[in-house]
Amino acid sequence: MRIVRFISPATGQTLIGVDDGEAITEFGGIATVGELLRLTAAEIQDHCATADGPRHETAKVQLLPPADGRMDVWAAGVTYERSRTARMVESERAADVYDLVYEAPRPELFFKSTAWRVTGHGESVSVRADSGIDVPEPELGLIINRHAEIVGYTVVNDMSSRTIEGENPLYLPQAKIYLGGCAVGPAIRPAWEIPDPYALDIALTITRDGSVAWDGQASTGQLRRRLDELVGYLFREDAFPEGAILATGTCLVPDLPFTLRAGDEITISISGIGTLTSTVVAGKAAMNWLAETADEHGRRAPLRG
């Protein structure tokens, strides 16, 4: 079962519902992911079990990223050994910063995206025009309700400019937060259906001109941080009235000097959670459609790639 945000083929409205793989059943009385995440975990599970709204054939429905309203996307950094090593290599002048945060009791947490900036499965992500080396970062995403409960999981592509962050760690927001810098989806897998989130396989494939340019595999079993620990720090002095998505860090980092190019296809799969595919474009102008959909209150017209 998946919780999905989608465009109703009957009305063109943006809705949420439960997908059993064959048909999507609309939730009754709840139209957004943000509204759903106002509920407790027990209430969300009950809504999933009792959904009885109109049904739509899954294959004929366009899915949208599972983020809307006042939801935030946040991310954790240096939570895997591989991530620590990669950051130290790219930031020779400040390598100790990454080593220290890897060993420290307090994790690195940073803001990643507002809901309107998030793209979904089959849409595009961007590399910055002012960066020379850019990579995807495949991450397990936690779906957290307003009560700080992990109620589901999704796939996150935490796009990153290695050039900008490597120049100075204080440039992290510019390396991470920009139009086209975050993809999430394709759906939410309920937490009660995942018996062990520390035993999920993660795979990243980057395809260029019909051939594999880079690929790698890892596991959430390599996480140094516990998921509830990350959530605890996120909610320690902050509030999320309509919930949040927290990306838990990456363990798949292409070796330097690999960089994404416009036209590349990024495929991230997490076992039991789903597969998120994005097409790479270059620069802000290629992502202007995303700002336009924000002006249209989040409405997506035909699928953009």
C-alpha positions, 0 to 999 in steps of 0.5 A: 500500500502507498499513500499518493498525491495525484491529479484526479483524472475525473476533475483535474483536482489535486488529491490524496489517496491510498494506492493498492497497486491497481487502483487509488482510493481517495481519502474522504474529507482530507485533500492534502498531505499536510492535512493528513500529517496533522493527525496522529499515527494511529489516526492516519493508519485508520484513515488508510484502512477505511478510505472509501472515496472514488477510485481511479485506475493507478496506471491512468493517474499522474502522481505528484510529489508527496509534499504540499501546503506548509510542509518543509523538507529538511536533510541530515548530513554526514550520517554515513561513513562514505558521506564523511569521506566524500565531504572531507575530500572535496573540502580539504581546507575544512575537512575537520568540520565533517569529521567532527560532526560525524563523531559528535552527539548532535547531528547536522540538520539543514533546511532543504526545500519548501513544498512548492519547490519539490519535484516528483517522479518523472519530473526534472531536477537541475544543476546550478549554472554557477557550479562545476561539479554537481551530484545527486544524493539518494536518501531515505526520506522520513515522513513525520507528522506534527506529533514528531511520529515517523508515519511513512517513508519515501525516496529523496534526491538531495541534489548538491553542488560539490563545487560550492560546498567544497569551496566553503562549508558556510556555502552549504545553503547555496549548494543545497537550496535552489530551484530544481534542487530537490525531488521526492517520491513517488509516494509514501510507504506507511511506516507500519508496513516497513518492519525494519527501516535499517535493512533497506537496499538503496540503488543509484543509477545515472544514465547518459546517452543510453548508457550507464554513466555511474551506478552504486548500491548501499544499505540503510544498515550503514547509517550511523544515526538512529532515525528517532534521534534525527527526528528528536533533534529536528523537533527539539526547538521547532514545530511543523504544523503540517508535518515534514520530510526529513532526508536521512543522508547519503551513502552513494557519492560518485567519485570526483570529478564525476558531475551530472550533465543536462539530459542525464537520467537519475534513478533512485530505488529503495527496497520496499519504498519505491523508485524515483526517476528524474531528468537533469536540466541546467540552470534556473531558466529550465526550472521556471515552470516550477515557480509558475505552478506555485503561482497556480497554487501547486497545480501541475499541467502535463508532466514535465521532464 
